[in-house]
Amino acid sequence: MSPVDYDGWARSYDATRSVSPSVLAPMVEALGPARGRSVLDIGGGTGNYALPLRDAGFAVTLCDVSPAMLQQASQKLGTSAVVAADAERLPFASASFDCEISVQVLGHLPDWPGSLREARRVLRDGPFVIRISTRETMMAHWALEYFPSMLQHHPYYPPEGEIAGHLRSAGFREVAVQYVHYAHAADGTFQALKHYPEAFLGEETIMNTASLKRLPVEEAQQGLAAIRRDHASGYLQDVIASYRPLVEKHGDGALFFAQP
């Protein structure tokens, strides 16, 4: 697995990454009324999801380990709203926040079960809303045909049931799951872009995802070349169609709603 240079990524992150309404709408609904309630965005990066929550009336705190990501986030949220922090060792007192979110973060953490325990420790009433790609949603991505060793180059993608089990072990009494089905490419994630294969024909958009950044350069280039070839011949549509039943079953990702 190639490491991701998060500080370097911060320079280009917002060029193709933004907020997906497919994620934001159910997230806001699950969080409930803002009324000045505090929300912690764990691993919030450049602040794309924290910003609309702040604008909705939440008192937002964003934490991340990347100084460059935090610098970008501070330009959107203000310096007082961002904190340098490791999700596995949060520098906050217990029961500091009313609710929490985490968008595409667990896969970046070596001890992701430990991060769930930390999230529970600093949470008061909840909920904790997590957007994550599960093992099931990764297996439903047609790009695995072109990047066959992708799962070996990635951190472990846990199955849905394992994530739910660790949430309960961390102290969350109620855990519910909702599948994400992207209707647009707005947030520029690897999962969203599978519905827009044209994004794989160039490099700017698709290489601005962690999934491709983690692959060895040669493998990424070979896979993209094969996608371009099959797109030109029309065969790519057959590959995509063969994965459609899995996409319909498992969605493009999962939203976990965890309540203490």
C-alpha positions in Angstrom: 0.0 0.0 0.0 1.4 3.4 -1.0 1.0 6.0 1.8 -1.1 9.0 1.2 0.6 12.4 1.6 -2.3 14.3 3.2 -0.5 17.6 3.4 0.4 17.4 -0.3 -3.2 16.3 -1.1 -4.6 19.3 0.6 -3.3 21.5 -2.2 -5.6 19.8 -4.8 -8.3 18.3 -2.6 -11.0 20.8 -3.2 -10.4 21.0 -6.9 -12.6 17.9 -7.4 -14.0 17.2 -3.9 -17.1 18.8 -2.4 -20.3 18.0 -0.5 -22.6 15.3 -1.8 -26.3 15.9 -1.1 -26.7 12.1 -1.1 -24.6 12.1 2.1 -25.4 15.5 3.6 -29.2 15.3 3.5 -29.6 12.0 5.6 -26.7 13.2 7.8 -28.5 16.4 8.7 -31.8 14.6 9.2 -30.1 12.1 11.6 -28.3 14.9 13.6 -31.6 16.6 14.2 -32.2 20.3 15.0 -29.1 22.4 15.2 -30.2 25.0 17.9 -26.6 25.7 18.6 -25.8 22.1 19.4 -22.1 21.2 19.2 -20.8 18.8 16.6 -17.4 17.3 16.2 -16.2 16.5 12.7 -13.6 13.8 13.2 -11.0 13.7 10.4 -12.8 16.6 8.7 -10.1 17.4 6.2 -10.6 20.7 4.4 -14.1 21.3 6.1 -16.4 20.4 3.2 -19.0 18.8 5.4 -18.4 20.9 8.5 -19.2 24.1 6.6 -22.8 23.4 5.7 -23.4 22.1 9.3 -22.1 25.4 10.7 -24.3 27.3 8.2 -27.2 25.2 9.4 -26.6 26.5 13.0 -24.4 23.8 14.6 -21.4 24.9 16.7 -18.8 23.0 14.7 -15.4 21.8 15.7 -13.2 20.1 13.1 -10.2 17.9 14.0 -7.6 16.4 11.6 -4.0 15.3 11.8 -2.9 17.1 8.6 -1.7 20.7 9.2 -2.3 21.6 5.5 -5.8 20.2 5.6 -6.5 22.2 8.8 -5.2 25.3 7.1 -7.7 24.9 4.3 -10.5 24.2 6.8 -9.6 27.3 8.9 -10.2 29.5 5.9 -13.8 28.2 5.7 -14.6 27.8 9.4 -12.2 30.2 11.2 -9.1 29.1 13.2 -11.1 28.7 16.5 -13.1 25.9 14.9 -10.2 23.7 13.9 -8.0 21.5 16.1 -5.0 19.4 15.3 -5.9 15.9 16.6 -5.5 12.2 16.0 -8.8 10.4 15.8 -7.4 7.6 17.9 -6.4 10.0 20.8 -8.9 12.9 20.8 -7.7 15.9 22.9 -11.1 16.6 24.3 -12.7 16.0 27.7 -15.2 13.3 28.0 -18.8 14.2 27.0 -17.6 17.4 25.2 -19.9 17.3 22.2 -23.6 16.9 21.5 -23.1 14.9 18.3 -20.4 13.8 15.8 -19.8 13.0 12.2 -17.0 11.2 10.4 -16.9 11.1 6.6 -14.6 8.5 4.9 -12.1 8.5 7.8 -12.1 5.0 9.3 -10.3 3.5 6.4 -7.4 5.9 7.0 -6.9 4.8 10.6 -4.7 1.9 11.8 -6.7 1.4 15.0 -10.2 2.3 13.8 -12.0 0.4 16.6 -10.0 2.5 19.0 -11.2 5.6 17.3 -14.8 4.5 17.8 -14.1 4.2 21.5 -12.6 7.7 21.5 -15.6 9.1 19.6 -18.0 7.6 22.2 -15.9 9.0 25.1 -16.2 12.6 23.9 -19.8 12.3 23.0 -22.8 13.3 25.2 -26.2 12.4 23.7 -25.4 11.8 20.1 -25.9 10.7 17.4 -22.6 9.8 15.8 -23.0 9.7 12.0 -20.4 7.8 10.0 -20.0 7.6 6.2 -17.8 4.7 5.2 -17.1 2.3 2.4 -17.6 -1.2 3.7 -16.2 -4.5 2.3 -19.5 -5.0 0.6 -19.5 -1.7 -1.2 -15.9 -2.0 -2.3 -16.7 -5.4 -3.8 -19.5 -3.8 -5.7 -17.2 -1.4 -7.6 -16.6 -2.3 -11.2 -13.1 -0.8 -11.0 -11.9 -3.9 -9.2 -11.9 -5.5 -12.7 -9.1 -3.0 -13.7 -7.3 -2.7 -10.3 -7.4 -6.3 -9.1 -5.0 -5.8 -6.2 -6.7 -2.7 -4.9 -8.0 -4.3 -1.8 -4.5 -5.6 -1.0 -3.1 -2.1 -1.3 -5.8 -0.6 1.0 -6.2 -0.6 4.7 -8.6 -3.3 5.7 -12.2 -2.6 4.7 -14.4 -4.1 7.4 -17.7 -5.8 6.6 -20.9 -3.9 7.6 -21.5 -6.3 10.5 -18.0 -5.9 11.9 -18.4 -2.1 12.0 -21.7 -2.4 13.7 -20.2 -4.8 16.3 -17.3 -2.5 17.1 -19.7 0.5 17.5 -21.7 -1.5 20.1 -18.5 -2.6 21.8 -17.5 1.0 22.0 -20.6 1.8 23.9 -23.2 2.8 21.3 -26.5 1.2 22.3 -28.4 1.7 19.0 -26.8 1.2 15.6 -28.7 1.7 12.3 -27.4 1.5 8.7 -28.6 3.3 5.6 -27.1 2.8 2.2 -25.8 5.7 0.1 -26.8 5.8 -3.6 -25.1 8.7 -5.3 -27.1 10.7 -7.8 -24.2 12.8 -8.9 -20.4 13.1 -8.7 -20.4 16.1 -6.4 -18.1 14.8 -3.7 -15.7 13.2 -6.1 -15.1 10.0 -4.1 -14.1 6.7 -5.7 -17.6 5.3 -5.0 -19.5 8.3 -6.5 -17.4 8.3 -9.6 -18.2 4.7 -10.5 -21.5 6.1 -11.9 -19.5 8.5 -14.1 -16.9 6.4 -15.9 -15.8 9.4 -18.0 -14.0 10.5 -14.8 -11.7 7.6 -15.3 -10.6 8.6 -18.8 -8.4 11.5 -17.5 -6.4 11.6 -14.4 -7.1 14.9 -12.5 -10.4 13.7 -11.0 -9.9 10.0 -10.4 -6.3 10.5 -9.1 -7.7 12.9 -6.5 -9.1 9.9 -4.6 -7.4 8.0 -1.8 -8.2 4.8 -3.6 -6.0 5.6 -6.6 -3.4 7.4 -4.6 -2.7 4.3 -2.6 -2.0 2.2 -5.7 1.5 1.8 -7.1 1.8 4.4 -9.9 2.4 1.7 -12.6 -0.6 -0.3 -11.6 -2.8 2.8 -11.5 -1.6 3.8 -15.0 -2.1 0.3 -16.4 -5.6 0.1 -15.0 -6.6 3.5 -16.3 -5.3 2.7 -19.8 -7.4 -0.5 -19.8 -10.5 1.5 -18.8 -9.9 3.9 -21.7 -9.5 1.1 -24.1 -12.7 -0.6 -23.0 -14.6 2.7 -22.9 -13.6 3.2 -26.6 -14.7 -0.3 -27.6 -18.0 -0.2 -25.5 -17.0 -3.2 -23.4 -16.8 -1.0 -20.3 -20.5 -0.8 -20.2 -20.8 -4.6 -20.0 -18.4 -4.6 -17.1 -20.3 -1.9 -15.3 -23.6 -3.8 -15.9 -22.2 -7.0 -14.4 -21.7 -5.2 -11.1 -25.1 -3.4 -11.0 -26.9 -6.1 -8.9 -24.2 -5.7 -6.2 -24.6 -1.9 -6.3 -28.3 -2.2 -6.0 -27.9 -4.5 -3.0 -25.1 -2.7 -1.1 -25.3 0.8 -2.4 -22.3 3.1 -2.9 -21.4 3.2 0.7 -23.0 3.1 4.1 -24.1 5.6 6.7 -24.0 4.3 10.2 -26.2 6.1 12.8 -24.9 5.3 16.3 -26.7 6.4 19.4 -25.2 6.1 23.0 
